[in-house]
């Protein structure tokens, strides 16, 4: 797959995320994910690095969605 094809696929994925999460239902789901996946809070669990890493993984997924939704159309 060349760079042009990769760019086309990425552009389509960004568009798909926006269609899904910019709908009324998608906004409710995204807000629920943000609350459940520690978007607004620290993920550090004192004395348990494994649980901290688990929570940070959840948070990273929601941060990815949030960043995709902030992408400008090219």
QUINOR-V669046 format. One line per field, one symbol per residue. ss: DSSP state (2 for helix, 1 for strand, 0 for the rest). phi: phi as a letter, one per 40 degrees, with the letter a starting at -180 (. if undefined). A space follows every 50 residues. Layout:
ss = ???
phi = ???
This chain:
ss = 00222222222222222222200222222222222200000000000022 222222222222222222200000
phi = .ccccccccccccdccdcdccccdccccccccccccbgccbcbcbdgbcc cdcccccccccccdddcccccccb
